[in-house]
Amino acid sequence: MGNKRLELSIIKGGASLARKGNLESSSRRCAVYSKSKPMDVNGQITKVTWKIEVLSDVHSKSMDVNGQVTKVTWRIENFSTIQDKELCSENFTVDGNKWRILIFPKGNTADHLSIYLGVANSSTLPAGWSRYAHFGLAVINQFDRELSIAGVTTQVFDVNGPDWGFTSFLPLTELHNPKRGYLVNDACLVEAYVFTDRSIGFISHELIVKTDSDKLKTKECDCVKAAMDNQRTTSTKAVEITNPSPTPPYCQIMAIEPEEPTEEDMNTFFTSLESKLWSSNTIFSREEAKEALAKVEKALNMTPVNFYDSGKLSPLKHAFKILASFDCSSTTLTIEQKKELFAMEESLKELADRAAKALQDKNFLTEKESIKLTITHKLDRNLIRYKEVESEVKQVEKRLAALHVQVEEAQKERENMLAEGKEIFKSSKEMKMELEALEMQWAEYEAMAKVAEEEESIVLAEWGRIKDFISSIKGKI
């Protein structure tokens, strides 16, 4: 994992739960689902529905402006049968840049579902590239959308961190519990919301759980259609993305050629190289020893959890080697001190692992408390509503008892209205006769109007002639 971590909020069922160290960079190889065909996972056809929408009229109350958010929906069926460590979605484009979603179905070094947003073509970008995104990732509760798990944050992606997201996103026990609603008919529904304008942040928990796609959708592209049941389809193998070390790896959609080294080959090579380097009698300078000591002191000034999150164990291992191998006539370490240095290296790793596990267990309890609080609030609302219903029923019964009086009054009102209608009929009939008589003389009135118009034209012409004559003699007087 990368060495960058932030504090953010995980939103669960409308309640905000602060977690430290859940946003981090991910650099793993990725099994990519084909856009054109269903995937063959463990002998079963896995249907993947992929949809991209551009949501408009997304309103920011604080800034009184509107904007557009790209929403991606990724539905993965036969989820519990997937054996790939990581799944990588199809690429999608936001403001000309390609992105992707990454999921660890069995967790990324954690017993939680892990989910990330990544720059899809990071390995092909020029040096010094960076991408900004305000984004949210969600696993939708298919029983009650408001109970969906969502994480919202803002991040700058670059060569050191091309993938950012949440490692401890949703406990696997919760995900696979059929009563929770996150896996229904073994289908998992994942959504991503991406906004790239640096000046405004639109994405929120409310936007994610209450998105009305019929009103906000301005354009939609179905990138993958679900395979029809009982229809014979071909399958395609997941594409593995092998990432060289130590450069941060990236997921590229590319076929691995047979002559390329396997992961086992690379692990064997670097393990052998590490052993050889450790056994070599390399001489280190005093400056290198001081630098190594500073690295160890810096690591010890961190808390065990922060050290675990930083991913600095490998550089620290090299620092311990320098200290143990450093040889100076006045500062040569004894054999016992060298042994203690090697033991400390293993001890730091063990302590960091234990601290991370302890924090994870504490966060698990906090999540359960959040669920308990949400259920309690819903029960309170149900109890209040039930009492309101009881009161409303009593009021309806009172209205039913008084209906016979209202029926009598309505009957009288009806009789009065009928009487009024008869009067209206009588007067309307008289007016109609008057209108018909008027229409019979209408041609005569039109002829009179035509003669009047001609007379008016003659008068105006004579009037103008006199006016022009007076104007012509005005200069002679």
Long-range contacts (C-beta under 8 A, 24 or more apart in sequence): 1-25, 1-26, 1-27, 1-108, 1-109, 1-167, 1-311, 2-26, 2-27, 2-160, 2-161, 2-163, 2-248, 2-311, 3-160, 3-310, 3-311, 3-312, 4-160, 4-161, 4-164, 5-309, 5-310, 6-153, 6-155, 8-151, 8-152, 8-153, 8-166, 9-151, 9-152, 10-149, 10-150, 10-151, 10-166, 10-169, 11-149, 11-150, 11-151, 11-152, 11-205, 11-208, 12-147, 12-149, 12-150, 12-367, 12-370, 12-371, 12-374, 13-141, 13-144, 13-146, 13-147, 13-148, 13-370, 13-371, 13-374, 14-146, 14-147, 14-205, 14-209, 14-374, 15-370, 15-373, 15-374, 16-205, 17-366, 17-367, 17-370, 19-168, 19-363, 21-167, 21-305, 21-306, 21-309, 21-359, 22-151, 22-166, 22-167, 22-168, 22-169, 23-151, 23-153, 23-155, 23-164, 23-165, 23-166, 24-164, 24-165, 24-167, 24-309, 25-160, 25-161, 25-162, 25-163, 25-164, 25-248, 26-102, 26-108, 26-114, 26-116, 26-118, 26-163, 26-164, 26-165, 26-167, 27-162, 27-163, 27-243, 27-248, 27-249, 27-250, 28-85, 28-86, 28-102, 28-104, 28-108, 28-243, 28-249, 28-251, 29-86, 29-240, 29-241, 29-242, 29-243, 29-249, 29-251, 29-263, 30-86, 30-87, 30-88, 30-102, 30-240, 30-241, 30-251, 31-84, 31-85, 31-86, 31-87, 31-88, 31-238, 31-239, 31-240, 32-87, 32-88, 32-89, 32-90, 32-238, 32-239, 32-241, 32-251, 32-253, 33-76, 33-87, 33-88, 33-89, 33-90, 33-224, 33-238, 34-236, 35-90, 35-223, 35-224, 36-224, 37-233, 37-234, 37-235, 37-236, 38-226, 38-227, 38-233, 38-235, 39-235, 39-236, 39-238, 40-235, 40-236, 40-237, 41-78, 41-81, 41-82, 41-83, 41-84, 41-238, 42-81, 42-82, 42-83, 44-78, 44-81, 45-78, 45-227, 45-233, 45-235, 46-76, 46-77, 46-78, 46-81, 46-82, 47-75, 47-77, 47-78, 47-226, 47-227, 48-74, 48-75, 48-76, 48-77, 48-224, 48-226, 49-73, 49-74, 49-75, 49-224, 49-225, 49-226, 50-74, 50-75, 50-89, 50-90, 50-222, 50-223, 50-224, 51-220, 51-221, 51-222, 51-223, 52-92, 52-220, 52-221, 52-223, 53-213, 53-216, 53-217, 53-219, 53-220, 54-217, 54-218, 54-219, 54-220, 55-193, 55-211, 55-213, 55-216, 55-217, 55-218, 56-216, 56-218, 57-215, 57-216, 58-202, 58-207, 58-216, 60-200, 60-201, 60-202, 63-200, 65-200, 67-195, 67-197, 67-200, 67-202, 68-195, 68-218, 69-193, 69-194, 69-195, 69-202, 69-203, 69-207, 70-94, 70-193, 70-194, 70-195, 71-191, 71-192, 71-193, 71-211, 71-213, 72-101, 72-191, 72-192, 72-193, 72-194, 73-189, 73-190, 73-191, 74-101, 74-189, 74-190, 74-191, 74-192, 75-187, 75-188, 75-189, 75-190, 75-226, 76-103, 76-187, 76-188, 76-190, 77-185, 77-186, 77-187, 77-226, 78-186, 78-187, 79-105, 79-183, 79-186, 79-187, 79-188, 80-176, 80-183, 80-186, 81-186, 84-238, 88-241, 88-251, 88-253, 90-223, 90-224, 91-120, 91-121, 91-253, 92-223, 94-133, 94-194, 94-196, 95-196, 97-131, 97-196, 99-133, 99-192, 99-194, 100-251, 101-137, 101-190, 101-192, 102-163, 102-165, 102-251, 103-190, 106-172, 107-167, 107-172, 108-167, 109-167, 110-167, 110-168, 110-360, 111-171, 111-172, 111-173, 111-360, 112-167, 112-168, 112-169, 112-170, 112-171, 112-172, 113-139, 113-169, 113-170, 113-171, 113-172, 113-175, 114-165, 114-166, 114-167, 114-168, 114-169, 115-139, 115-151, 115-165, 115-166, 115-169, 115-190, 116-163, 116-164, 116-165, 116-166, 117-163, 117-164, 117-165, 117-192, 117-194, 118-157, 118-162, 118-163, 118-164, 118-165, 118-250, 118-251, 119-157, 119-162, 119-163, 120-251, 121-252, 122-157, 122-159, 122-162, 122-250, 123-250, 123-252, 125-159, 127-159, 128-159, 129-158, 129-159, 130-156, 130-157, 130-158, 131-156, 131-157, 131-158, 131-196, 132-156, 132-157, 132-196, 132-198, 133-157, 133-194, 133-195, 133-196, 134-194, 134-195, 134-196, 134-197, 134-201, 134-202, 134-203, 135-192, 135-193, 135-194, 135-195, 135-203, 136-192, 136-193, 136-203, 136-204, 136-205, 136-207, 136-208, 137-165, 137-166, 137-169, 137-190, 137-191, 137-192, 137-193, 138-190, 138-191, 138-192, 138-193, 138-208, 138-209, 139-169, 139-170, 139-175, 139-182, 139-188, 139-189, 139-190, 140-182, 140-189, 140-190, 140-191, 141-180, 141-181, 141-182, 142-181, 142-182, 142-184, 142-187, 142-189, 143-180, 143-181, 143-184, 144-181, 145-209, 145-210, 146-209, 146-210, 147-181, 147-374, 148-208, 148-209, 149-182, 150-205, 150-208, 150-209, 152-203, 152-204, 152-205, 152-208, 154-201, 159-248, 160-248, 161-248, 162-248, 162-250, 163-251, 168-360, 168-363, 171-364, 171-367, 174-367, 242-266, 245-270, 278-321, 281-325, 282-325, 283-325, 283-327, 284-322, 284-325, 284-326, 286-326, 286-328, 288-322, 288-326, 289-322, 289-323, 289-326, 291-319, 291-322, 292-318, 292-319, 292-320, 292-322, 292-323, 292-326, 293-319, 293-323, 295-319, 296-320, 296-323, 299-348, 303-355, 304-351, 304-352, 304-354, 304-355, 304-356, 305-352, 305-355, 305-356, 305-359, 307-348, 307-352, 308-352, 308-353, 308-355, 308-356, 309-356, 313-348, 313-349, 313-352, 316-345, 316-348, 317-345, 320-344, 320-345
